Structure formats: C-alpha cells, structure tokens
Amino acid sequence: MTNISLHLEKVYDFVSNDEIVAYKKTAEQQNVALHQKTGKGKDFLGWVDLPTSISEATLSEVEKVVLKLQSKHLEVFVVIGIGGSYLGSKAVIDALSDSFSHIKGSFESPIVLFAGQNISEDYLFELRDLLDTKEWACAIISKSGTTTEPALAFRLLKQDLEDRYGVEEAQKRIIAITDEERGALRTLATEEGYKSFVIPNHVGGRYSVLTPVGLIAIAIAGFNVRELVRGAKSMEIACGIDVPFEKNIAAQYAAARNALYKKGKKVEIMVNYNPKLHFFAEWWKQLYGESEGKESKGIFPASVDFSSDLHSMGQYIQEGERILFETVLSVENVNYEVLVPEDNADLDKLNFLAGKRVDYINKMAELGTSIAHVDGGVPNIRINIPQLNEFYLGQLIYFFEIACGISGYILDVNPFNQPGVEAYKKNMFALLEKPGFEKETAAIKARL
C-alpha cells in the first residue's frame, strides 16, 4: 500500500525550501528526544512507540469484549468522556461511517453516541429519552473518575441502566476505561465488577486514541482496529529516528509550520473537502491547541469544511488579515461513483459537466480554491490521503501526533501538559461551592 504524503510546493512563495530545511537539524534532534524520551514531558511519551508495542493480547481482548456486547443486540453504545477521551474515536468513526448511519441504523453494529463532552441539560435529557427506547450499553472513560462533565453524565446513565436492567445486568453493560490503580472510577469498577481497560499513565488523553480509549468505541462501531493500528505502526516506522529529514514527512511538516509561524502566519486552518473529516479536524485542534498553546506561544488551530465554508469563511480567508495558512486534507479516492446526468432543458447550465463524476468537480473546487488562496496570500500545505479507511486513518493519526511533538519541542514548550485548562475548573468549582473551595468561592463572589 502507498502512504499518505505531504506536499509543500504551495508554501514556497512565502517561505523557501531553504528556510524549511534550516529546521532540519533541530527537527531531527527533537524527534530523537521524543523517541528516547529525554525532552520536556518525558513521562507522557508512551504514545511514541505505542503502535509497535500494542500487544496481540490487548487487541484480542478488545475484540472479545466487543463480541460479548454485540451478543446483547445493542442498538446504541454510549461513550462517556471529554476531550481526548471522545474526540479520537469520534473522528475515526465519523470518517469511516455512512454519512446517514444515525438515521439508517445498522443490523450489525450499534450506533455510537457520546455523553460527558458537555454540560447541556437538554442534551442529557434528549439522550436519556432516546436510550429509554433502545437496547444500550456504555463505556465511561476517565483516569480519575471525578472530571465533572463525564462524572455527571455517568452518574445519570448508570442509574438509568440499573433502573432498566437491574444492578447485575447493568454491571455487564458498563465498561470502565481508567487508571490501572488509582482514582474513583478504578475503585468503583473494582467494587462493581465492571469489565475494565487501562489508560496508560504515560499516555495523555489527546494522544490516547490508539489505546482502549479509542479502540473500544471504534471496534464496537464495526471498524477494524487491527488495520488502524497497522497503519499507525507503518507511520511510526516511517517517522523513526533513523529516517532522514528529507524522507520524514512529520519532521518536514513540523519544520514548515514553524517556518511559517516565524513569518507571522499565526493561524493554521485545517481544510477538508469531505464532510466525513469534520471531527478529525476537531481532534486535530485539541491535539495542537492543547499541546502548543503555552507561554504566549503557538499557532492557533482552526478548521473549515469546504466547499460549504467557502460560502461563509471563504471571504475572510481570501482577503482578511494575512496571518493564515491552510493544511488541506485531500482524499484521493472516494468510496462511490456518482455521475452528473444530462438534462434536456439545461436551465441550471450544468450540461457541460454531464457524464463527469461529482468527485472530479470537488477536486477542481479544491485545486481552484488552493490557487486562489495562495494568490491571496495564504500558504497551502496539502496532505494526500489515498482513501478513507482504517489503515490510512491510523497513518494520519500517528503522523499528526509525532509532528505535534516535534513542533512543540521546536517551539520550546512542553507539548504534553495543559496547565491552562485548570483555570476554568477552579472558577466553576468555586461558583458551585464545592467543598474545599471555600476561599475561592468567597473571592470569586466578590468579583461578581
């Protein structure tokens, strides 16, 4: 099989190849630091060699649990988690699913829905109302078991399961994915006898899609996690420390991003021309935003769905402030063929397209937009994906992960912590008058 590929030709009007290659030495050094686990955040680098170290036992256990759940003829499987605990699996499932599977349903695999990714009362009411009419089970994903959003959703859904199926059967319909030894969820899983999987201590949430955090949901949705892992493994090898900069697309991408950043390109927009990739961009935004946005540094990650957003965000991208560059996810081969029919009246003036594939038209929209945006001052990076399948998504996931680590180290930040995320939590707990936050409650109320 071919690999995903990186194309930088449309950035050379803004940064030269020499300016990108100037990062060669540091990019290679940072890649070594990642693989040898000597850089900042070195205690959270278990994901670097994860694809090649995933055991047959782990994959077999995932498949065994999925088969057991499917034997219950589930219609819905709910994944309870926030951030990296849901975005990775959501990204892969959406990329591989029929666009209308949520309406069509499936006789083979349940629909995967999500909870604990927000605190919307309407969302939770409507989800529970739906589940009341379906056969369902769930996975709760949390290292601590006390993260507010998923803990709140799990408290509600656990009660619903127990009320409907009884405590003993409810226990068989709950999977806990949590810390190996510590935390409220680990304690509960042990006490209740839930089937559980471990979130490795040395893998942070946004890098966890290739652990049971992502694999369980992806497998129960009916997709081949072995192929996902195989794709990631092939990219791990392709981006190893023995691969020179000239052939290492992750190092090149990290270098190009930093060269553009140095030239004042402060916003990176991920572009897709296939709506199945919408949530892949959401996963990517967390990966790069949470990893690089520190110490008043970092490229701001944004995303658009083209051609839809060409009719909304296209104007700004074309003629707004010149602080942008685009990274385009280009899918080479789509799964189906749709031809434009001939129309005798031709009132819409589209007969010149008769007999052509819709994907050909989409590709010309992609090419025309890229040319227009480059002409308008927006550099374009293109990542070619041969096809949307498990193998290439595995490659894409690992490519972005390792490139993020290299890029973050080039920026001289720790790409594997997120201290800024705690600020909103402290304020929320103070406003909710959580025990132990009495001083913070008094202080924040004085500001209101």
C-alpha positions as CSV (number, residue, x, y, z in Angstrom):
1,M,0.0,0.0,0.0
2,T,1.1,3.6,-0.6
3,N,1.3,6.0,2.3
4,I,-0.2,9.4,3.0
5,S,2.0,12.1,1.5
6,L,3.0,15.7,2.3
7,H,3.1,18.4,-0.3
8,L,4.7,21.8,0.5
9,E,5.0,23.3,-3.0
10,K,2.4,25.9,-2.3
11,V,4.2,27.4,0.7
12,Y,7.4,28.2,-1.2
13,D,6.1,31.7,-2.3
14,F,6.1,32.5,1.5
15,V,8.9,30.5,3.0
16,S,11.6,29.0,0.8
17,N,12.6,25.4,0.8
18,D,15.9,26.6,2.3
19,E,14.1,28.2,5.2
20,I,12.3,25.0,5.9
21,V,15.4,22.9,5.6
22,A,17.1,25.2,8.1
23,Y,15.0,23.4,10.7
24,K,16.4,20.0,9.6
25,K,18.9,19.6,12.4
26,T,16.6,20.7,15.2
27,A,13.7,18.7,13.9
28,E,15.8,15.6,13.8
29,Q,17.1,16.3,17.3
30,Q,13.6,16.8,18.7
31,N,12.4,13.6,17.0
32,V,15.3,11.8,18.8
33,A,14.3,13.4,22.1
34,L,10.7,12.1,21.6
35,H,11.8,8.6,20.8
36,Q,14.4,8.4,23.5
37,K,12.1,10.2,26.0
38,T,14.6,12.8,27.1
39,G,12.6,16.0,26.4
40,K,10.0,18.0,28.3
41,G,7.1,16.0,29.5
42,K,9.1,12.8,29.1
43,D,6.8,10.9,31.5
44,F,3.9,11.2,28.9
45,L,5.7,9.8,25.9
46,G,4.3,6.3,25.9
47,W,2.3,7.1,22.7
48,V,5.5,7.5,20.7
49,D,6.1,3.7,20.3
50,L,2.6,2.7,21.1
51,P,1.6,1.3,17.6
52,T,4.6,-1.1,17.5
53,S,4.1,-2.1,21.2
54,I,0.3,-2.8,21.2
55,S,0.1,-6.4,22.2
56,E,-1.9,-9.2,20.5
57,A,-3.5,-9.8,23.9
58,T,-4.9,-6.2,24.0
59,L,-6.3,-6.4,20.6
60,S,-7.8,-9.8,21.2
61,E,-9.4,-8.6,24.5
62,V,-10.9,-5.6,22.8
63,E,-12.4,-7.9,20.1
64,K,-13.7,-10.3,22.7
65,V,-15.4,-7.6,24.7
66,V,-17.0,-6.2,21.6
67,L,-18.4,-9.6,20.6
68,K,-19.8,-10.0,24.0
69,L,-21.6,-6.7,23.9
70,Q,-22.8,-7.3,20.4
71,S,-24.4,-10.5,21.5
72,K,-26.8,-8.3,23.5
73,H,-28.1,-7.0,20.2
74,L,-27.3,-3.4,21.2
75,E,-28.8,-0.6,19.2
76,V,-26.7,2.2,20.9
77,F,-23.4,2.3,22.6
78,V,-22.7,5.4,24.6
79,V,-19.1,6.6,25.1
80,I,-18.8,8.9,28.1
81,G,-15.8,11.1,28.1
82,I,-14.4,14.6,27.2
83,G,-11.5,15.9,25.2
84,G,-9.2,13.1,24.1
85,S,-11.5,10.6,25.7
86,Y,-14.0,11.1,22.9
87,L,-12.6,13.2,20.1
88,G,-10.3,10.5,18.7
89,S,-12.9,7.7,18.5
90,K,-15.5,10.2,17.2
91,A,-13.0,11.3,14.5
92,V,-12.4,7.8,13.2
93,I,-16.0,6.6,13.5
94,D,-17.3,9.6,11.6
95,A,-14.6,9.3,8.9
96,L,-15.5,5.7,8.2
97,S,-19.3,5.7,8.7
98,D,-22.1,6.1,6.2
99,S,-23.0,9.8,6.5
100,F,-26.5,8.8,7.4
101,S,-25.9,5.8,9.6
102,H,-27.5,7.6,12.5
103,I,-30.8,7.5,10.6
104,K,-30.4,4.2,8.7
105,G,-29.1,2.3,11.7
106,S,-27.3,-1.0,11.3
107,F,-28.2,-4.6,11.8
108,E,-24.5,-5.5,12.6
109,S,-23.1,-2.7,14.8
110,P,-24.7,-0.3,17.3
111,I,-24.7,3.4,16.7
112,V,-22.1,5.1,18.9
113,L,-23.2,8.2,20.7
114,F,-21.4,10.4,23.1
115,A,-22.0,11.9,26.6
116,G,-20.0,13.7,29.1
117,Q,-18.5,16.0,26.5
118,N,-20.7,18.9,27.5
119,I,-22.9,20.0,30.5
120,S,-26.1,20.6,28.5
121,E,-29.2,19.7,30.4
122,D,-31.2,19.5,27.1
123,Y,-28.6,17.2,25.5
124,L,-28.7,14.8,28.5
125,F,-32.5,14.8,28.7
126,E,-32.8,14.0,25.0
127,L,-30.1,11.4,25.1
128,R,-31.7,9.6,28.0
129,D,-35.1,9.9,26.4
130,L,-33.7,8.1,23.3
131,L,-32.0,5.4,25.3
132,D,-35.2,4.6,27.1
133,T,-36.4,3.1,23.8
134,K,-33.2,1.3,22.8
135,E,-31.0,-1.6,23.8
136,W,-27.8,0.0,25.0
137,A,-24.6,-0.1,27.0
138,C,-21.8,2.3,27.7
139,A,-18.2,3.0,28.4
140,I,-17.0,5.5,30.9
141,I,-13.6,6.9,30.2
142,S,-11.7,8.9,32.9
143,K,-8.4,8.5,34.6
144,S,-9.7,10.0,37.9
145,G,-13.4,9.4,37.7
146,T,-14.0,12.9,39.1
147,T,-13.8,15.0,35.9
148,T,-17.1,17.0,36.2
149,E,-18.6,16.5,32.7
150,P,-18.2,12.7,32.3
151,A,-18.7,12.0,36.0
152,L,-22.1,13.8,35.9
153,A,-23.2,12.0,32.7
154,F,-22.1,8.7,34.1
155,R,-24.0,9.2,37.4
156,L,-27.2,9.7,35.4
157,L,-26.7,6.9,32.8
158,K,-25.5,4.4,35.4
159,Q,-28.8,5.0,37.3
160,D,-30.8,4.6,34.1
161,L,-29.1,1.3,33.3
162,E,-29.7,0.0,36.8
163,D,-33.3,1.1,36.8
164,R,-34.0,-0.6,33.4
165,Y,-31.9,-3.8,33.6
166,G,-31.3,-4.3,37.3
167,V,-27.9,-3.8,39.0
168,E,-26.4,-7.2,38.0
169,E,-27.2,-6.8,34.2
170,A,-26.2,-3.1,34.3
171,Q,-22.8,-4.1,35.6
172,K,-22.4,-6.3,32.4
173,R,-23.3,-3.3,30.2
174,I,-20.7,-0.9,31.6
175,I,-17.0,-0.8,30.5
176,A,-14.7,1.3,32.6
177,I,-11.5,2.7,30.9
178,T,-9.5,4.3,33.7
179,D,-6.2,4.3,35.7
180,E,-4.7,1.0,36.5
181,E,-4.5,1.5,40.3
182,R,-5.9,4.9,41.5
183,G,-8.9,7.0,41.3
184,A,-12.6,7.0,42.0
185,L,-13.5,5.2,38.8
186,R,-10.9,2.4,39.4
187,T,-12.4,1.9,42.9
188,L,-15.9,1.8,41.5
189,A,-15.0,-0.6,38.7
190,T,-13.4,-2.9,41.1
191,E,-16.3,-2.8,43.6
192,E,-19.0,-3.2,40.9
193,G,-17.1,-5.8,38.8
194,Y,-17.1,-3.8,35.6
195,K,-15.1,-5.0,32.7
196,S,-12.2,-2.5,32.7
197,F,-9.3,-1.4,30.5
198,V,-6.3,0.7,31.5
199,I,-5.4,4.2,30.3
200,P,-1.6,4.0,30.4
201,N,-0.2,6.5,32.8
202,H,2.4,7.6,30.3
203,V,-0.1,8.5,27.6
204,G,-2.0,11.7,27.8
205,G,-5.7,12.0,26.7
206,R,-5.2,13.7,23.4
207,Y,-2.6,11.1,22.4
208,S,-4.8,8.1,23.5
209,V,-6.9,7.2,20.5
210,L,-4.7,4.1,19.8
211,T,-5.3,2.8,23.4
212,P,-8.6,1.2,24.6
213,V,-9.8,4.8,25.0
214,G,-10.4,4.9,21.2
215,L,-10.2,1.2,20.2
216,I,-13.2,0.0,22.2
217,A,-15.6,2.5,20.6
218,I,-14.1,2.2,17.1
219,A,-14.4,-1.6,17.3
220,I,-17.9,-1.7,18.5
221,A,-18.9,0.7,15.7
222,G,-17.9,-2.1,13.4
223,F,-14.4,-1.0,12.2
224,N,-11.1,-2.9,12.0
225,V,-8.9,-1.7,14.8
226,R,-6.1,-4.0,13.7
227,E,-5.9,-2.1,10.4
228,L,-6.0,1.2,12.3
229,V,-3.0,0.0,14.4
230,R,-1.2,-1.4,11.4
231,G,-1.5,2.0,9.6
232,A,-0.2,3.8,12.7
233,K,2.7,1.3,13.0
234,S,3.7,1.9,9.4
235,M,3.8,5.6,10.1
236,E,5.8,5.1,13.3
237,I,8.4,3.3,11.3
238,A,8.3,6.0,8.5
239,C,8.9,8.7,11.1
240,G,11.6,7.0,13.1
241,I,14.9,8.5,14.2
242,D,16.7,6.6,11.5
243,V,14.7,8.2,8.8
244,P,16.4,11.4,7.4
245,F,14.6,14.7,7.3
246,E,14.3,14.5,3.6
247,K,12.0,11.4,3.9
248,N,10.4,12.1,7.3
249,I,7.1,13.9,6.5
250,A,6.3,14.5,10.2
251,A,9.6,16.4,10.6
252,Q,9.0,18.3,7.4
253,Y,5.5,19.3,8.4
254,A,6.8,20.5,11.8
255,A,9.5,22.5,10.2
256,A,7.2,24.1,7.6
257,R,4.7,25.1,10.3
258,N,7.4,26.7,12.4
259,A,9.0,28.5,9.4
260,L,5.5,29.9,8.5
261,Y,5.0,30.9,12.2
262,K,8.2,32.8,12.2
263,K,7.0,34.7,9.1
264,G,3.9,35.8,11.0
265,K,1.4,33.1,10.0
266,K,-0.2,32.6,13.4
267,V,-3.3,30.7,12.4
268,E,-3.4,27.2,10.8
269,I,-6.7,26.2,9.2
270,M,-7.3,22.6,8.6
271,V,-9.3,22.2,5.4
272,N,-11.3,19.2,4.2
273,Y,-13.4,18.7,1.1
274,N,-15.1,15.6,2.6
275,P,-17.5,16.2,5.5
276,K,-16.6,12.9,7.0
277,L,-13.4,14.5,8.2
278,H,-15.1,17.3,10.2
279,F,-14.4,15.6,13.5
280,F,-10.9,14.6,12.5
281,A,-10.2,18.3,12.4
282,E,-11.8,18.7,15.9
283,W,-9.4,16.0,17.2
284,W,-6.5,17.8,15.5
285,K,-7.5,21.1,17.0
286,Q,-7.3,19.7,20.5
287,L,-4.0,17.9,19.8
288,Y,-2.3,21.1,18.5
289,G,-4.1,23.7,20.6
290,E,-3.6,22.0,23.9
291,S,0.0,20.9,23.1
292,E,1.4,24.2,21.7
293,G,-0.7,27.0,23.2
294,K,1.6,27.9,26.1
295,E,3.9,30.6,27.3
296,S,2.3,33.1,24.9
297,K,3.4,30.9,22.0
298,G,1.7,28.7,19.5
299,I,-0.1,28.6,16.2
300,F,-3.9,28.9,16.7
301,P,-5.6,25.8,15.1
302,A,-8.9,26.4,13.3
303,S,-10.8,24.3,10.7
304,V,-13.3,24.7,7.9
305,D,-15.4,22.3,5.8
306,F,-15.1,23.1,2.1
307,S,-16.9,23.8,-0.1
308,S,-19.6,24.6,2.5
309,D,-17.5,27.2,4.3
310,L,-16.3,28.8,1.1
311,H,-19.7,30.5,1.2
312,S,-19.1,31.7,4.8
313,M,-15.4,31.8,5.8
314,G,-14.1,32.0,2.3
315,Q,-14.2,35.8,2.1
316,Y,-12.0,36.2,5.2
317,I,-9.6,33.6,4.1
318,Q,-9.2,35.2,0.7
319,E,-9.0,38.8,1.8
320,G,-8.8,39.1,5.6
321,E,-5.7,39.7,7.7
322,R,-2.7,37.8,6.3
323,I,-2.0,35.7,9.4
324,L,-3.3,32.4,8.0
325,F,-2.0,29.3,6.3
326,E,-4.0,26.2,5.4
327,T,-3.4,22.5,5.7
328,V,-5.6,20.7,3.3
329,L,-6.6,17.0,3.8
330,S,-7.1,15.7,0.3
331,V,-8.8,12.3,-0.2
332,E,-7.6,10.8,-3.5
333,N,-10.1,8.1,-4.0
334,V,-13.7,8.2,-2.7
335,N,-15.8,5.1,-2.0
336,Y,-18.6,5.6,-4.5
337,E,-19.3,6.9,-8.0
338,V,-22.0,9.5,-8.9
339,L,-22.2,10.9,-12.4
340,V,-23.8,14.2,-13.4
341,P,-26.8,13.4,-15.7
342,E,-27.6,15.2,-19.0
343,D,-30.7,17.5,-18.8
344,N,-32.6,18.5,-22.0
345,A,-33.6,21.9,-20.7
346,D,-30.3,22.7,-19.1
347,L,-31.8,25.5,-17.1
348,D,-29.1,25.3,-14.5
349,K,-26.4,25.4,-17.2
350,L,-24.7,22.3,-15.9
351,N,-24.7,20.2,-19.1
352,F,-21.1,21.0,-19.6
353,L,-20.5,18.7,-16.6
354,A,-22.7,15.8,-17.8
355,G,-21.0,12.5,-17.6
356,K,-18.4,13.7,-15.1
357,R,-18.1,12.4,-11.6
358,V,-19.1,14.6,-8.7
359,D,-15.7,13.9,-7.1
360,Y,-14.0,15.3,-10.2
361,I,-15.9,18.5,-9.7
362,N,-15.0,18.5,-6.0
363,K,-11.3,18.0,-6.9
364,M,-11.4,21.0,-9.3
365,A,-13.0,23.1,-6.5
366,E,-10.1,22.0,-4.3
367,L,-7.5,22.9,-6.8
368,G,-9.1,26.2,-7.8
369,T,-9.5,27.2,-4.2
370,S,-5.9,26.4,-3.4
371,I,-4.7,28.5,-6.3
372,A,-7.0,31.4,-5.3
373,H,-5.9,31.3,-1.7
374,V,-2.2,31.2,-2.5
375,D,-2.7,34.1,-4.9
376,G,-4.4,35.9,-2.0
377,G,-1.5,35.4,0.4
378,V,-2.5,32.1,2.1
379,P,0.2,29.4,2.0
380,N,-1.2,25.9,1.4
381,I,0.2,22.6,2.8
382,R,-1.5,19.5,1.3
383,I,-1.7,16.1,2.8
384,N,-2.8,13.4,0.4
385,I,-4.8,10.5,1.8
386,P,-5.1,7.7,-0.7
387,Q,-8.5,6.6,0.7
388,L,-10.6,6.9,3.9
389,N,-10.1,3.6,5.5
390,E,-8.7,2.3,8.8
391,F,-5.1,1.9,7.6
392,Y,-4.7,5.5,6.3
393,L,-6.5,7.0,9.3
394,G,-4.0,5.2,11.5
395,Q,-1.2,6.7,9.5
396,L,-2.8,10.1,9.7
397,I,-3.3,9.9,13.4
398,Y,0.3,9.0,14.2
399,F,1.7,11.5,11.6
400,F,-0.1,14.3,13.4
401,E,0.9,13.1,16.8
402,I,4.6,12.8,16.2
403,A,4.7,16.0,14.1
404,C,3.0,17.8,17.1
405,G,5.6,16.6,19.5
406,I,8.5,17.7,17.2
407,S,6.8,21.0,16.5
408,G,6.2,21.7,20.2
409,Y,9.8,21.0,21.1
410,I,10.9,23.3,18.3
411,L,8.7,26.0,20.0
412,D,10.4,25.1,23.3
413,V,7.2,24.3,25.2
414,N,6.1,21.1,26.9
415,P,3.6,19.6,24.4
416,F,2.4,17.1,27.0
417,N,0.8,19.2,29.8
418,Q,-2.2,21.6,29.8
419,P,-1.9,23.8,32.9
420,G,-4.2,26.4,31.4
421,V,-7.1,24.0,31.4
422,E,-7.3,24.1,35.1
423,A,-8.3,27.8,35.3
424,Y,-12.0,27.3,34.3
425,K,-12.3,24.3,36.6
426,K,-11.2,26.2,39.6
427,N,-13.7,29.0,38.9
428,M,-16.5,26.6,38.2
429,F,-15.9,24.7,41.4
430,A,-15.8,27.9,43.3
431,L,-19.1,29.1,41.8
432,L,-20.7,25.7,42.6
433,E,-19.4,26.0,46.2
434,K,-17.6,22.7,46.0
435,P,-16.3,21.6,49.4
436,G,-12.6,22.6,49.8
437,F,-13.1,25.7,47.6
438,E,-14.5,28.0,50.3
439,K,-11.8,30.7,49.9
440,E,-12.1,30.6,46.2
441,T,-15.9,30.8,46.4
442,A,-15.6,33.9,48.6
443,A,-13.1,35.5,46.3
444,I,-14.9,34.9,43.1
445,K,-18.3,36.0,44.5
446,A,-16.7,39.3,45.5
447,R,-15.9,39.8,41.8
448,L,-19.5,39.3,40.6
